[in-house]
Amino acid sequence: MKLVRLGAQNNEKPAVLIDGKYFDVSTYFQDFNEAFFEQGGLDKLADIISNEILEEISNPKRIGSCVARPSKIICVGLNYADHAKETGAAIPTEPILFFKSTSALSGPFDDVIIPKNSIKTDWEVEFAIVIGKKASYISEEKAYDYVAGYCLHNDISEREFQLERGGNWSKGKGCDTFAPLGPFLATKDEIQDVHNLNMWLDINGKRFQTSNTKQLIFNVPQIVSYISQFMTLLPGDVISTGTPHGVGLGLNPPVFLKPGDIMTLGMDGLGEQKQKAVAYSV
């Protein structure tokens, strides 16, 4: 199944994408939120799709984040060796974890706001995991049992805030609109091999990032199990698994987003996103 959320910001309603068409499921579910996943929503949704006649939604005006605001967005840093190399960082021996604020969540085609006083806003195409049920101290062997599905994420980052202002990375990662998610959540059965997915990102039509999830240093079961040793993962939580080489920070000289720039990105089986960078305004 492919889960989508359609409608104005903060007023999205749940829907499904079937053969390129959108179908409303808001009469059955309030949202694709923690309660949906916790209460067996995926199984119920599969049964509804099989047995009910759903109303088609033609030409939706906006596609929102594919999940409602989760309890947390956890990110894995430097999880591709080529990205670690381009930033001058050592290859990690354990996953590097940081958080994006949940208020950074946005739709896959929404504008990305360059923050006030920002001069180093950057892009990062990433593969994200959505948790399906409460997970604490789980083994790698059991990790997939706790995964609801996968989606595309652009881990927008302000490098000066992240790296030059002291403290940890989170303040360069959690600005408004810095977590475009979607366009849909693909359930596990939609993806044949999560460790062989091509990914790419263009800026103004020029290719900057090209890679494949087989280049991950820490794979999906390792990441899910590892994080669960330190915190309880709740249904609907998002884990973003890291970006490959080709970010603006790693170029010589570095290149950063400016108002009017267009980011286009995609992954095998997880669709495409497109965002316009816009200047902050009151």
PEZI-V263811 format. One record per residue. N is the residue number from 1. RES is the residue in three letters. PHI is phi in radians with two decimals (999 if undefined). PSI is psi as a letter, one per 40 degrees, with the letter a starting at -180 (* if undefined). Layout:
# PEZI-V263811
n:N res:RES phi:PHI psi:PSI
n:N res:RES phi:PHI psi:PSI
This chain:
# PEZI-V263811
n:1 res:MET phi:999 psi:i
n:2 res:LYS phi:-2.12 psi:h
n:3 res:LEU phi:-1.69 psi:h
n:4 res:VAL phi:-2.33 psi:i
n:5 res:ARG phi:-2.24 psi:h
n:6 res:LEU phi:-2.09 psi:i
n:7 res:GLY phi:2.20 psi:i
n:8 res:ALA phi:-1.09 psi:i
n:9 res:GLN phi:-1.00 psi:h
n:10 res:ASN phi:1.21 psi:e
n:11 res:ASN phi:-2.42 psi:f
n:12 res:GLU phi:-1.30 psi:i
n:13 res:LYS phi:-2.22 psi:i
n:14 res:PRO phi:-1.28 psi:i
n:15 res:ALA phi:-2.65 psi:i
n:16 res:VAL phi:-2.22 psi:i
n:17 res:LEU phi:-1.88 psi:h
n:18 res:ILE phi:-2.27 psi:h
n:19 res:ASP phi:0.90 psi:f
n:20 res:GLY phi:1.40 psi:e
n:21 res:LYS phi:-2.07 psi:i
n:22 res:TYR phi:-1.72 psi:h
n:23 res:PHE phi:-2.28 psi:h
n:24 res:ASP phi:-1.30 psi:h
n:25 res:VAL phi:-2.19 psi:e
n:26 res:SER phi:-1.25 psi:e
n:27 res:THR phi:-1.33 psi:e
n:28 res:TYR phi:-1.84 psi:d
n:29 res:PHE phi:-2.39 psi:i
n:30 res:GLN phi:-1.21 psi:d
n:31 res:ASP phi:-2.97 psi:i
n:32 res:PHE phi:-1.57 psi:g
n:33 res:ASN phi:-2.13 psi:a
n:34 res:GLU phi:-1.00 psi:d
n:35 res:ALA phi:-1.10 psi:d
n:36 res:PHE phi:-1.00 psi:d
n:37 res:PHE phi:-1.21 psi:d
n:38 res:GLU phi:-1.14 psi:d
n:39 res:GLN phi:-1.71 psi:f
n:40 res:GLY phi:1.27 psi:f
n:41 res:GLY phi:-1.07 psi:d
n:42 res:LEU phi:-1.13 psi:d
n:43 res:ASP phi:-1.14 psi:d
n:44 res:LYS phi:-1.12 psi:d
n:45 res:LEU phi:-1.12 psi:d
n:46 res:ALA phi:-1.06 psi:d
n:47 res:ASP phi:-1.17 psi:d
n:48 res:ILE phi:-1.11 psi:d
n:49 res:ILE phi:-1.07 psi:d
n:50 res:SER phi:-1.32 psi:d
n:51 res:ASN phi:-2.12 psi:e
n:52 res:GLU phi:-2.03 psi:i
n:53 res:ILE phi:-1.63 psi:h
n:54 res:LEU phi:-1.75 psi:i
n:55 res:GLU phi:-1.40 psi:h
n:56 res:GLU phi:-1.34 psi:i
n:57 res:ILE phi:-1.86 psi:h
n:58 res:SER phi:-1.59 psi:h
n:59 res:ASN phi:0.85 psi:g
n:60 res:PRO phi:-1.06 psi:i
n:61 res:LYS phi:-1.31 psi:d
n:62 res:ARG phi:-2.63 psi:i
n:63 res:ILE phi:-1.85 psi:h
n:64 res:GLY phi:-1.56 psi:a
n:65 res:SER phi:-0.93 psi:i
n:66 res:CYS phi:-1.27 psi:e
n:67 res:VAL phi:-2.24 psi:i
n:68 res:ALA phi:-1.20 psi:i
n:69 res:ARG phi:-0.94 psi:h
n:70 res:PRO phi:-1.48 psi:i
n:71 res:SER phi:-1.20 psi:d
n:72 res:LYS phi:-2.81 psi:i
n:73 res:ILE phi:-2.05 psi:h
n:74 res:ILE phi:-1.84 psi:h
n:75 res:CYS phi:-2.11 psi:i
n:76 res:VAL phi:-1.88 psi:h
n:77 res:GLY phi:-1.60 psi:i
n:78 res:LEU phi:0.92 psi:f
n:79 res:ASN phi:-1.68 psi:e
n:80 res:TYR phi:-2.18 psi:h
n:81 res:ALA phi:-1.04 psi:d
n:82 res:ASP phi:-1.19 psi:d
n:83 res:HIS phi:-1.26 psi:d
n:84 res:ALA phi:-1.02 psi:d
n:85 res:LYS phi:-1.11 psi:d
n:86 res:GLU phi:-1.20 psi:d
n:87 res:THR phi:-1.66 psi:e
n:88 res:GLY phi:1.37 psi:e
n:89 res:ALA phi:-1.72 psi:i
n:90 res:ALA phi:-1.27 psi:i
n:91 res:ILE phi:-1.21 psi:h
n:92 res:PRO phi:-1.21 psi:i
n:93 res:THR phi:-1.64 psi:e
n:94 res:GLU phi:-2.37 psi:i
n:95 res:PRO phi:-1.00 psi:h
n:96 res:ILE phi:-1.56 psi:h
n:97 res:LEU phi:-1.95 psi:i
n:98 res:PHE phi:-2.63 psi:i
n:99 res:PHE phi:-2.03 psi:i
n:100 res:LYS phi:-1.79 psi:i
n:101 res:SER phi:-1.13 psi:i
n:102 res:THR phi:-1.20 psi:d
n:103 res:SER phi:-1.29 psi:e
n:104 res:ALA phi:-1.37 psi:e
n:105 res:LEU phi:-1.03 psi:h
n:106 res:SER phi:-2.65 psi:i
n:107 res:GLY phi:-1.37 psi:i
n:108 res:PRO phi:-1.22 psi:e
n:109 res:PHE phi:-2.11 psi:e
n:110 res:ASP phi:-1.27 psi:i
n:111 res:ASP phi:-1.10 psi:i
n:112 res:VAL phi:-1.76 psi:h
n:113 res:ILE phi:-1.54 psi:h
n:114 res:ILE phi:-1.25 psi:h
n:115 res:PRO phi:-1.09 psi:i
n:116 res:LYS phi:-0.98 psi:h
n:117 res:ASN phi:1.22 psi:e
n:118 res:SER phi:-1.47 psi:h
n:119 res:ILE phi:-2.23 psi:e
n:120 res:LYS phi:-2.41 psi:f
n:121 res:THR phi:-1.42 psi:h
n:122 res:ASP phi:-2.27 psi:i
n:123 res:TRP phi:-2.02 psi:i
n:124 res:GLU phi:-2.77 psi:h
n:125 res:VAL phi:-1.30 psi:h
n:126 res:GLU phi:-2.55 psi:i
n:127 res:PHE phi:-1.66 psi:h
n:128 res:ALA phi:-2.07 psi:i
n:129 res:ILE phi:-1.88 psi:h
n:130 res:VAL phi:-1.96 psi:h
n:131 res:ILE phi:-1.39 psi:h
n:132 res:GLY phi:-1.79 psi:d
n:133 res:LYS phi:-2.67 psi:i
n:134 res:LYS phi:-0.97 psi:h
n:135 res:ALA phi:-2.31 psi:h
n:136 res:SER phi:-2.53 psi:h
n:137 res:TYR phi:0.95 psi:f
n:138 res:ILE phi:-1.61 psi:i
n:139 res:SER phi:-1.50 psi:i
n:140 res:GLU phi:-1.08 psi:d
n:141 res:GLU phi:-1.12 psi:d
n:142 res:LYS phi:-1.73 psi:e
n:143 res:ALA phi:-1.03 psi:d
n:144 res:TYR phi:-1.11 psi:d
n:145 res:ASP phi:-1.12 psi:e
n:146 res:TYR phi:-1.82 psi:e
n:147 res:VAL phi:-1.72 psi:h
n:148 res:ALA phi:-1.48 psi:d
n:149 res:GLY phi:3.01 psi:a
n:150 res:TYR phi:-2.46 psi:i
n:151 res:CYS phi:-2.72 psi:i
n:152 res:LEU phi:-1.57 psi:i
n:153 res:HIS phi:-2.43 psi:h
n:154 res:ASN phi:-1.83 psi:h
n:155 res:ASP phi:-1.43 psi:g
n:156 res:ILE phi:-1.04 psi:h
n:157 res:SER phi:-2.46 psi:h
n:158 res:GLU phi:-1.78 psi:h
n:159 res:ARG phi:-1.24 psi:d
n:160 res:GLU phi:-1.15 psi:d
n:161 res:PHE phi:-1.05 psi:d
n:162 res:GLN phi:-1.25 psi:d
n:163 res:LEU phi:-1.98 psi:e
n:164 res:GLU phi:-2.04 psi:e
n:165 res:ARG phi:-1.94 psi:e
n:166 res:GLY phi:1.39 psi:i
n:167 res:GLY phi:1.32 psi:a
n:168 res:ASN phi:-1.70 psi:a
n:169 res:TRP phi:-1.31 psi:e
n:170 res:SER phi:-1.05 psi:d
n:171 res:LYS phi:-1.25 psi:e
n:172 res:GLY phi:-1.61 psi:e
n:173 res:LYS phi:-2.02 psi:e
n:174 res:GLY phi:-1.85 psi:e
n:175 res:CYS phi:-1.15 psi:i
n:176 res:ASP phi:-0.94 psi:h
n:177 res:THR phi:1.28 psi:e
n:178 res:PHE phi:-1.48 psi:e
n:179 res:ALA phi:-2.39 psi:g
n:180 res:PRO phi:-1.12 psi:h
n:181 res:LEU phi:-2.26 psi:h
n:182 res:GLY phi:2.11 psi:a
n:183 res:PRO phi:-1.41 psi:e
n:184 res:PHE phi:-2.54 psi:i
n:185 res:LEU phi:-1.65 psi:h
n:186 res:ALA phi:-1.65 psi:h
n:187 res:THR phi:-1.17 psi:i
n:188 res:LYS phi:-0.94 psi:d
n:189 res:ASP phi:-1.21 psi:e
n:190 res:GLU phi:-1.39 psi:d
n:191 res:ILE phi:-2.00 psi:h
n:192 res:GLN phi:-1.21 psi:d
n:193 res:ASP phi:-2.52 psi:h
n:194 res:VAL phi:-1.19 psi:e
n:195 res:HIS phi:-1.77 psi:f
n:196 res:ASN phi:-2.63 psi:f
n:197 res:LEU phi:-2.02 psi:h
n:198 res:ASN phi:-1.26 psi:i
n:199 res:MET phi:-2.43 psi:i
n:200 res:TRP phi:-2.74 psi:i
n:201 res:LEU phi:-2.61 psi:h
n:202 res:ASP phi:-2.02 psi:i
n:203 res:ILE phi:-2.06 psi:h
n:204 res:ASN phi:0.92 psi:f
n:205 res:GLY phi:1.47 psi:e
n:206 res:LYS phi:-1.79 psi:h
n:207 res:ARG phi:-1.30 psi:h
n:208 res:PHE phi:-2.04 psi:d
n:209 res:GLN phi:-2.16 psi:h
n:210 res:THR phi:-2.55 psi:h
n:211 res:SER phi:-2.85 psi:a
n:212 res:ASN phi:-2.64 psi:i
n:213 res:THR phi:-1.15 psi:e
n:214 res:LYS phi:-1.21 psi:e
n:215 res:GLN phi:-1.53 psi:e
n:216 res:LEU phi:-0.99 psi:h
n:217 res:ILE phi:-1.27 psi:d
n:218 res:PHE phi:-1.94 psi:h
n:219 res:ASN phi:-1.48 psi:a
n:220 res:VAL phi:-1.04 psi:d
n:221 res:PRO phi:-1.10 psi:d
n:222 res:GLN phi:-1.11 psi:d
n:223 res:ILE phi:-1.15 psi:d
n:224 res:VAL phi:-1.09 psi:d
n:225 res:SER phi:-1.10 psi:d
n:226 res:TYR phi:-1.04 psi:d
n:227 res:ILE phi:-1.11 psi:d
n:228 res:SER phi:-1.18 psi:e
n:229 res:GLN phi:-1.34 psi:e
n:230 res:PHE phi:-2.03 psi:e
n:231 res:MET phi:-2.79 psi:i
n:232 res:THR phi:-1.38 psi:h
n:233 res:LEU phi:-1.54 psi:h
n:234 res:LEU phi:-1.83 psi:i
n:235 res:PRO phi:-0.95 psi:h
n:236 res:GLY phi:1.62 psi:e
n:237 res:ASP phi:-1.06 psi:i
n:238 res:VAL phi:-1.99 psi:h
n:239 res:ILE phi:-2.08 psi:h
n:240 res:SER phi:-1.74 psi:h
n:241 res:THR phi:-1.67 psi:e
n:242 res:GLY phi:1.92 psi:i
n:243 res:THR phi:-2.06 psi:i
n:244 res:PRO phi:-1.45 psi:a
n:245 res:HIS phi:-1.12 psi:i
n:246 res:GLY phi:1.88 psi:e
n:247 res:VAL phi:-1.32 psi:i
n:248 res:GLY phi:-1.06 psi:d
n:249 res:LEU phi:-1.05 psi:d
n:250 res:GLY phi:-1.48 psi:e
n:251 res:LEU phi:-1.42 psi:i
n:252 res:ASN phi:-2.19 psi:h
n:253 res:PRO phi:-1.37 psi:i
n:254 res:PRO phi:-1.03 psi:i
n:255 res:VAL phi:-2.22 psi:h
n:256 res:PHE phi:-2.22 psi:i
n:257 res:LEU phi:-1.20 psi:i
n:258 res:LYS phi:-2.28 psi:i
n:259 res:PRO phi:-0.92 psi:h
n:260 res:GLY phi:1.73 psi:e
n:261 res:ASP phi:-1.14 psi:i
n:262 res:ILE phi:-2.01 psi:h
n:263 res:MET phi:-1.75 psi:h
n:264 res:THR phi:-2.24 psi:h
n:265 res:LEU phi:-2.58 psi:i
n:266 res:GLY phi:-2.88 psi:i
n:267 res:MET phi:-2.53 psi:i
n:268 res:ASP phi:-0.94 psi:h
n:269 res:GLY phi:1.34 psi:e
n:270 res:LEU phi:-2.15 psi:e
n:271 res:GLY phi:1.40 psi:a
n:272 res:GLU phi:-2.29 psi:i
n:273 res:GLN phi:-2.17 psi:i
n:274 res:LYS phi:-2.63 psi:h
n:275 res:GLN phi:-2.30 psi:i
n:276 res:LYS phi:-1.81 psi:h
n:277 res:ALA phi:-1.41 psi:h
n:278 res:VAL phi:-2.25 psi:i
n:279 res:ALA phi:-1.28 psi:i
n:280 res:TYR phi:-1.10 psi:h
n:281 res:SER phi:-2.50 psi:i
n:282 res:VAL phi:-1.22 psi:*
